[in-house]
Amino acid sequence: MYRLLEKINSPSDIKGLSIEDLKALCAEIRDYMIDCCATNPGHLGSSLGAVELIVAMHYVYDTPNDNIVFDVGHQSYAHKILTGRRELFRKNRKKDGISGFTRRAESIYDVFGAGHSSTSISAALGLAKAAEMEGNNRKTVALIGDGALSGGLAFEGLNNAGISKTDILVIINDNNISIDKNIGGIHEHLLKLTTHPGYNRLKKSVWDMIGEGKFRELIQNFVVTTKSHLVHDSGGALFEALGFRYFGPIDGNDIRQTIDALTRLKDMKGPRILHTITTKGKGYAPAEEDQTIWHAPGMFDPVTGKRIMPSKPGVSRYQDVFGEVLLELARRDKRIVGVTPAMASGCGMNILAKEMPDRFFDVGIAEEHAVTFSAGLAAGGMKPFCNIYSSFSQRAYDQIIHDVALQKLGVVLCLDRSGLVGEDGATHHGNFDINAYRCIPDTIMAAPKDEIELKNLMYTASLSEEGPFIIRYPRGYGEGLDWRNAEFRLLEKGKSEMIADGEKVAIIGVGPVVNRAAEAAAEYKKKNGTGPAVYNIRYIKPLDTKMMERILSEFRSIITIEDGSLAGGVYGAVCEYAAEKGKMTRIRGIGIPDRFISQGTQQELREECGLSKENIRRSIEEEMTDDFKK
């Protein structure tokens, strides 16, 4: 099936191919990605659109000696396939397989790891500056998507790179739905003219001949102003103002044009921008027609494009609970608005956007701005629900402290995808939020055990005048409860609930994992006639001190269970309280260990971290015996 691709084991294998063969290779790479992703889901749309760009970069540049830095990394599938990981790609995002993003430990061709957005320009500038300081001729290219340019870090990198005069090329992969009308003969002509070595030698000579003094300054200002007008229609004025030389736009899905542009730009010096227009989902009709869905479509039939949707009849996803409850709360309270950094469909806020577009704000991939914008809304009398994936919220840590908590503003931060998210791996696991945010003064932090509790925590947060009010909940399906018909109920701040009474051992759980603990405890009690008590802590902060006093006085052993990092998490909170009270109660923590967890299914990773019901049951058995280790 893959006449050319099966012979490609490194980028050097494509150097001698003709343009026609390169076109055929791009088609084979697309077919291979579609075939693999149909049964092993991944980020398909972005990678389909970037095939020609990646093939051209490896064709023109001498990788891995030259540096190619990817933004986010979900557009890098063709890069992985070309760099000796063709067969490994079949286990992309699987446990013990390769990462779905670039990862330094995985390949010498992955010069910088990326799972989050907007990092490429800053990292590439650092690599380019290091090459300059070493005195070698290594080239550095950053490939950034247009969505990633909305992130503040991208602008910080552009601002610094433009004035640095460092040899760096930034390729903007602008994957809008349609090709920009400006692409055409005149723009191709201008691109070839401005990148031609002879033109640039002539330009330098003329520039040098102008001489010194006021006359030189006037001519230079005239030239710069004229060029700014020429590039303005192509969107390049901003980049020119930042100190970059701007080229383009070109058709990034045209392999000949892309190779030609990269060849001409390769040996130029200083910061340059190449603006390319590509089609997200290129070459696969379903992905081109619905680019949002096919960004990460799940399993599908590669021939028909029909998606194979996993489902649990009668069970809702937490993101759907959030979306519907937010809309219901917004109907009740005109102050409630929704804010998200480009996660509307992923977090369920598209439900609010559809009915109340004037009360929905998608601020782009800009988590810091999302939080401070929400703080401003709260200061102005609104009640913002700001939904950010847990791992992405790490970028807004200063804003959460400085702009929300310090000013006690009533922002509700909903951290979707908390805990172990699954196949996206270490860059996306939301296991650092508890230990990161529970140390912030004047902050409420809670985690629901099921859909009804999420509904009620959102209701409670909507009526709270304190802030920030943080609600963390996992990716995936809930417990199958009839949450839509459940009445709203206030959940007292800092108040836990006892799910099951018991003796000897008290289990303190947080989030849905407490349900697995309750099941394991019930099984143990049925077999042995007695068992541990099980508490749903619900509020991580403030801690339920009455619950803690009872547990520390009546139970000889405590097991804490959390879908988060043990270091500094609920386990840390319980240990701190016991130490403060001078109690010698044995405390065992079950949660995510102090290391980065790779990719795999959520169930595989929960088993790895000891969070499965079977592991919890074994821990109960050990703690309930009289001869446990001191």
N, C-alpha and C positions, 0 to 999 in steps of 0.2 A: 504493500500500500504506500510506503514512504520511500520512494526511489532515492531521493536525495537525503532526507532527514536521517535515515538509518546509517548514513556514512559520516554524519557530523558528530564528532565527539569533543570538539573544542572549537573556539572561534577561528583558529588558524585554518580549519577545514573549509571555511567558506570564502577565503581570500581569493582563490582562483576561479570562482564561479562567475559566469556571465550574468548580465542583467536579467536575461530571460530565465536562467536557472535560479537566480535569486527570487524572482517573482514566483516561480514554482515552489521554491523552498518555503516562502511565506505562506503559500496556500496549504502546504503540507503541515506546517507548524500549527496553523489554525485548525485543520482537521484533527490533528493529534490532541490539541487542547480540548476541543469539543468532545472528542471521544473519551478522554480521561475524565473530564469534569462532569460528563453525563452521569457517571456512576459514582464518582468521588468528587462531591461538590466543592466549588471554590469561587474565587472572585474572577468570573469569566469575562464580563463585558469590557473592563478596562484593559485586560491583557490582549483581547482580540484586537482592540483598536491600536495597540502600540507595537504590533509585530514588525512592521516595516521600519519603524524608528529604531527598534532594538537590533534588528538584523543589520541595518545601515551603520549603527554605532560600532558594532563588533567588526564590521567589514572595513571601516575607515580607520578605526583606532586600534592600537596594539595592546589589547587587554591580555593578561591582567596588569601589565606594566603601566598602561594608562588607566585612569580611574573613571568608572562610570558609577555615579551615585543616584540611586532611585529614591523617589519620594513615595512614602507609604509602603511601597513594595508590592501592592496587589496588582500592579501593571507589569510585573517582572517575569511572568511565566515563560515567555519566549527566551528571556535571558537565561533562566534556569535550564531550559531544554537545550540551548546552544552550548552551555558550559559544562558538559559532562554529566548532566543530571537527567538525561532523557528518560531512562528507565525508572530512575528514582521518582520521577514526577508522577508515576502511577500511584505512589504512596504519599503524594502531596497532602499535607495537613493531617495525616494519620499518625497515630501513636507510633513512636520510634521511626517515623518517616521524616521527610524533609519539611521545612517550614513553608507556610504559604507566603512568607515575606522574605526579604533579603536578610541574611544572617551571617555574620563574619565567621562564626565557628563552623559553618557548613561548607564554605568554598572560598578559595583565594580570589575568585571573581566578585564575591560580595564584599566590597571594600568598606561598606558601612551598612549596619543593620537598620531596618526601618519597618515599623508596624504602624506608627502614628504619622500624622500629616505634617507637612511644611518644614521638614528638617533638612532637605537635600541641599539647599543653597548654602546654609551655614556650614554644614559638614564638608561640602565640596570646596568652599573657600578655605577651610582649615587644611584640607588635603593639598590644595593648590599652593597655599602658602608654605607648607612643609616641604613640598617639592622645590619651591623657589629657594628656600633656605638651604636645602641640601645641594643645590646647584645642578640638579638633573633636569632633563627635558620631558619629564612625565607630564602628560596632558590630563586635564580633569574636566569632566562633563557632569552636570546635574540635570536630571530629567524630572521635571515637576509638572503635575497636572494642573489644569486651570482651577479646579476646586481647591487645591492645596494653597493656591496663591491668596486665598481669603484669610489664611492663618497669619497671625501677627509675626510669628517667627520668620516666615518667608520674607516679609517686608524688612525685618531687621537684618536678615542676611543680604538682601538686595542693597539696602542702604550702605552696609559696610563694604560689600564687594565692589560696588560702583566707584567708591573713592579709593579703593586699595590699589588699583592698577594691576592687580594680580591676574595672571593668565588663567581665565576660567570661562567656560562656555555653559550657559544656562539654556536648556531646551524647554520651551513651554509646550507641553502636549495639550493643546486646546481642543478638547473633544466635545464641542457643541454638536447639537443634533445635525445641523446642516453645514456644508462648506461655506465659509465666508465669501460673500459676493466679490470681495476685493481680489480673490485669487483669480489670476488670469494672465494674459500675455504681458501686460505692462508691468505687473508686479514681478513676474518671473524675470523680465528684462532688467528691472531695477536691482533685483537680488543678484543676478549674475554680474551686473556692472559693479555693484558696491563690494562684492566679494572677490572680484578678479584681482590676482596678484599684481598685474600690470597697472590696473587702475589705482591700487593702493600705493604702489611705488611712485606713480606720477603725482598722486595727491600729496604724498610726503614731500616730494621735491618742490612742488609749487608752494606748499605751506612754509617750507624752510626758506624759500626765495623771498618771501614777503618782507623779511627783515624784522627789525625791532621798532619800538616806539608806538605812538598813538595810531599811526596808519595801520600797523599790523593788527592792533586790537580791534579797530573798526571792521577790517575785513574778516577777521576771525568771528566776530559777533554776527556779521552778516551771513557767513557760511553756516554757522551753527543754527541761526534762526531759520534760514532757508531749509536746512535739512530737517529741522523739527517739524516744519509744515509738511514736508514730503512724507515723513513717517507718521504724521498724526492720524491719517485715515486708516492706517494699518494698526493703530493702537500702540505705537512705539514711543510716543512723546514722553510718557511717564518714565520709561526705562532710560531714554536718552537723558532726561533730567537727573536721573540717579547716577549717571556716569557710565552707562552701558552703551555700546554700539548695537543698534537694533537692526535685525535682518528678518525679512519675511513680510507677510506670512507665506508659507509654502504648504503644499499638500503632503502631510506626513504619512499618508498611505500610498504615496507614489515613490517606490523604491529608487527609481532612477533620479528623481528630483532631490530626494533626501540625501542620497549618497553624494550627489553633485554639490549640494549646499555644505554638507559636512566636510567634504574634501577641501573646498575653498576656505572654509572657516578654521580648519584644523591648525594651521600654522600662523594664524593671526595672533597678536599679543593683546593682553589686556582683557577686561570683562566684556563679554559679548552675549547677546540674546538672540536665539533663533526661535522664531514664532512658527509653530507648525499647527496645522488644522488636521485633526483626525476624526474618525467616526467611531464612537464607542460601540462595541459589538460588531465591528467591521467584519464582513464576510459571512455572517450568520443572520439570516433575515429576522428570526424572532428577537434576537438580541439588539438589532438595529431599530426594530419597531417599538420595543418597550425597554428603554435603556435603564430605567430605575429598577425594574424587576430583575433584569438580567445582569445587574451588577454582581449579584451573588444569588443565582436562581435556585440553588438546591439541585436535586436529581431531576433529570429530564430525559425524554426520548430524543436522541440526537438527530433522528430522521424527521420526525414530525414537529419537534420543539415543544411537545406537550410536557409540562412540568409534572413530576411525580411528587405530590405533596404529602409529607408525613402528617398524620393527624391522630388525635385522641378524641374520639367522638364524645361530645359533652364536656370536654375539658378546655378551658381557655388558657391562652398564654398571658403571662403577667403584663406584657406590653399592651395587650388588648384591654385588660382590666383597667390599666392606667388611662388609656385613651378614652374609654367610655365614661369612666368615673370623672375624669377631668371635664368632659363636656357637660355632664350632669351638674357638677359643682359650678361651672361657669354659667349655666342657666339660672342657678339659684343666686349667684353673687356676681354682679356686673363688674366688680373690681378684679376678678380672676382673669388672668391672661396666661398664655403658654409661650415659653421661650425654649428654643432648641438650636444647638450648633450643627445644622445639617443632618439631623437624625429623625426627621418628622415621621417617616413611615416606619423606621426601625423601632422607635419608642412608642408609637401609637398616637402621636400628637396630630397626625394627618386627619384624625377624626374631628378634632376641634377645628383644624384649618378649613375643613370642608364646610362646616356649618357656620363658623364664626371667623372668617378670614381676617377681620379687623382686630381680632383679639389673639391672633397667632403671629409669632415672630420667629422666622428662621434666619439666624444671623450668619449663616455660613460656617465653615470650619474654623471657629474662633471661640474656643471655650472660655478664655479669659474675658473676652468682650461679653459673652453670654451672661456670665455671672455679674459683672459690673453693670451691664445694661439692666439686668434684673434688679440689682440694688437701686439703680436710679428709678426704676418703675415703682419699687416699694417705697422709696423716699417720697415719691410723688403721689402716694395714696393707693396704688394698685396692689394686688396680691399675685405676684408672679409665681408660677410653677415652672421651674427651670429644669429640664430633663437632659441629663448628660450621662453617657455611658460611664460606668465607674472608673475604668482605667483612663478615660479621656479627662475626667475631672481632675486628675493629678496636675494637669497643666494650669488649672485655675486655683491652685492652693493659696497663693498670696491674695487673690481677689476674694476668696471665701473668708479668709481671716480679716484682711484690711478693709474691704469694702462692704462686707455683710455683717460678720460677727462683731467686729469692733464697734460698729454703729447700731448694732441690735436691730437690723432691718428684717422685716418679715418675708424673707425669700424662702420658698419651699424648694429644696434641692432634691430631685428624684434621681437616684443613681441606679439606672437600669444596668443589666449585665454585671451585677456584683457577683463575687465569688468566681467559681471555675466556669468559664464560658465555653470551653470545648476546643474545637479544631483551630481557632485562631491563635491559640497558644499564649506564650509568656507575655507578649506585648499587649494582650487584650484581657487577660484575667483580671477581674476586679477584686483582688484579694488584699489590697492595701488601704481600702477606704476606712475601715473601722479604726485601725491604729493611727491613721493619718488625721482623722477628724475628731475623734473622741477627746483629744487633748485640747481642743479649742474652747476657750471659755464661752459661756452664754450660748451654747449650741445644744440643740436637741438632736439625738440620732436614734432612729428606730428601724427595725426590720420585721416585716410581717411574716407570719408562718404560713399564710395561705391567702387566697384571693379576697376573702371577706375582710381579713385583717388589713390588707393593702387598701381596700376601699375605705375602711374606717380610719386608718392612719391619715389618708389623704383628706378625709372630712375633718379630722381633728386638726390637721395642719392648716386647713383653710380658715379655721376659726381662731388659730393661735396668733397672738400679737408679738410673739417672740421670734427671734431668728438668729441664725438660720435654723430651719427645721429640715433635717436630712432624713430621707427614707431610702433605704437600700433594698433592692430585691433582685432575684436572679433572672437569667435568660431562660426562656423555655416555658413549659407548661406548669400550671398550678396543680391543686389537689383534686379538682373536679367538683368543687362546691357550687351551689346555686347562689352565686354572689349577686346576680342581677336583682333577685327578689329579696335580698337581705336589706333590712332597714339600716340607715346610717346610725352609727353609735359612737359617741365620744369615748376615746380611750385615754384614761387619766394619765397625765405625764408622769413618767417614772414608776409606773405600776405594772408589775409582771402578773402572770397567771399560773396557777398550779394545774397542770394537765392531769397528773396522776399522783396520788399520795403513796408513800412507801416508807422504807426504813433503811438504816445503815448508810445508803448512798443517795445523794441528790444529784440529778442531772440538770444542768443549766444549759439550755439550748437557745439559739437565736436563729431566726429565719426558718425556712421550710425544713431544714435538717432536723429540727426539733420533732417533726412528725415521724421521722425515721427512728429517732430515739424513743419516742413513745411506743412505736410498734415493737421495737426490740425489747423494751422494758415489759410490755404486756406479754410477749412470748416467754420471757424469763419467768415472770410471775405465774403464768399458767402452768409452767413446768415445775416450779419449785414452791409454789404457794405464797411466796412473798417476793418483793422486788423493790427497785429503787423508786424514789419520788422523781417526777419529771416537771420541770418548770420552763415555761416559755418566758424568757426575760423580756422580750418585746422591745423595751427601751434600753438601748446600750448606754445612752446618756440622757438624763440622769439615771444612775443605777438605783434599783429598788433596794434601799437599805433595810427596810423591814424584812423583805425576803431574805436578804443576806444574813441578818441577825438570827433568824429562825434556823436557817441552814447550818450556820456555823455553830449553833448551840445544840442542835438535835441530830446532826449527821456526822459520822466519822470520816466520810470521804465524799469528795465532789468530783464530778466529771463535767467539764465544759465542752460544748460542741458548737462549732461555728464554721461556716463556709467562708473563711477569711484567714488571714495570717495569724498564727498563734502568737508570734512576737508582738506584744503591744495590743492584742485584740481583746476579746471578752475574757479569754484566759488570763491575760495580763491584768485586766480590771478586777477580776475576782481575787487573784493573788495579791494585788495591791491592797485591796480592802481587808483581806484576812491578815496580812502583815501589819497593817495599820492598827487593827484591833488586837494584835498579839495572839492570834489563834494559830494553832499548830495543825489544823485540819489538812489532811492529804488532799491535794488538788491535781487532777490529771487533765491535761488538755488534749482535745482531739480537734484538729483543724489543719490548715495548710502549713507545712513545715517551712523552716527558714531557708528556702532556696527557690529559685525560679522553676516553675512547673511548665513543661513543654506541652505540645498539643496532643489531642486525643479526644474521644467522645467524653461528654460530661460524666457518664457513668464510669468509664475507664479511669478518669482522673480522680473521681471521688473514692474509688477503690484504692488507688495509689496513695491517696492522702489519708486513708483510714476513715472516710466519711460514709461508707456504705453501711446499710443496716446490719450486715453480718459482722463487720468489724466493731460496730457499736455494741452488739450483743456480746462479743468476746470480751470487750472491756468491762461490761457490766458483770459478767461471770467472774472476772478476776477481782473486781472491787468488792463484790458481795461476799467473797470468801473471807474467813477470819485470818488466814495466814498470808495476806497480801504483803508484798515487800515494803519494808519501811523506807 
